[in-house]
Amino acid sequence: MAELKNDLILRAAKGQSVERTPVWLMRQAGRILPEYRAVRNSLSGFKELVETPELAAEVTIQPVDILGVDAAIIFSDILVVPEAMGLTYEMVEKKGPWFPKTISSENDFANIRVADPNELDYVYKAIEHTLAGLNGRVPLIGFAGAPFTILCYMVEGSGSKTFSKARKMIFQRPDLAHKLMDMITETTISYLHAQVDAGVHMLQVFDSWAGILDKDLYKAFSMPYLERIADSLSSRVPLTLFAKGAHFSIDDLASTSCRTIGVDWNTPPAYARAQAGPDKTLQGNLDPTVLYADGKEIAKHTIKMLESFGSEKHIANLGHGVYPDTNPDSVKIFIDTIKSYEHDKNQ
Ligand code: CP3
């Protein structure tokens, strides 16, 4: 594999010193770029792009070329895991994911299985194509959804403001919720190992719906599975846990073997650091809507963020994925502000 020319993000994740703070954006490979939309519009839909390794690699590399980020994230979706387990999804234009079949009772388990990681071969091929195209310019991040967030989609069948069906299962049939997450966890662990075998340099686990639980429920229904994933993979590559909305569980996340904890924009950096302790790297956390402001304002908020996290053990990012109608020039201002910022290391 090509030697990395820029390994800032890996060093920051490992807690080593860096010349400057590294930066990437969640959802950087996507609709903000006209170049992405051009590829996407030439196809039958989102899934064809995900399942065509050459094209998935092309859109993975676009933000590295166009925006100058310090890492690429493989173009795919967290929903390929439930699909490999037996629940196919459709990506409905302007609405989001939809599952024709869901899990609501014991009988529905007849439709699903722990997936053979080879079923996601197109992802590993996309990783190989991406690594060849990157030629060591920046590291490549692999990812998966957290078992709890995947359960939300498998039970609910689509996005939801409340995910009340998933929460209902936790209270009415906690045994089924655990059984389902056990199967998702097993699938996810072998899937992430296969991504590392294919060459990704680091991993991120997205628990996008963590914030619909409280601390005790999160501890009982999400943490055990995150722990299993982190324990199995973090000796191979640095692993990031991003539990959106779960500022109340940062201390629990910090007790796992992950290297980095994602911080959403609602959480003050100083609070995140106090909860996480001194050892972990933190990633985040600019409010994505700051990128709708003018350039001066974007730079001001970005510098404030950099100062709040400090010069080490920080990977700059937004507090959640970049919104699709964000101007790429504004994203550039965010990135360039970070790249040119010099921390006062005497403080
Ligand atoms: O650039 C990247 O971050 C890599 C690619 C990536 C996508 N989805 C591509 C995508 C990643 C890391 C994801 C993760 C993902 N997918 C999450 C976790 C992160 C988060 O945002 O909380 C979740 C919850 C999903 C599920 C999902 N996929 C939803 C709810 C939607 C519809 C909403 C939307 O943003 O359109 C998707 C579709 C999706 N996944 C798109 C992209 C680029 C847009 C589809 C399109 O191009 O038409």
Residues whose N, C-alpha, C, O or C-beta is under 5 A from the ligand:
A	BS01	CP3	L25 M26 R27 Q28 A29 G30 R31 F46 I73 I74 F75 S76 D77 I78 G96 P97 F206 S208 G321
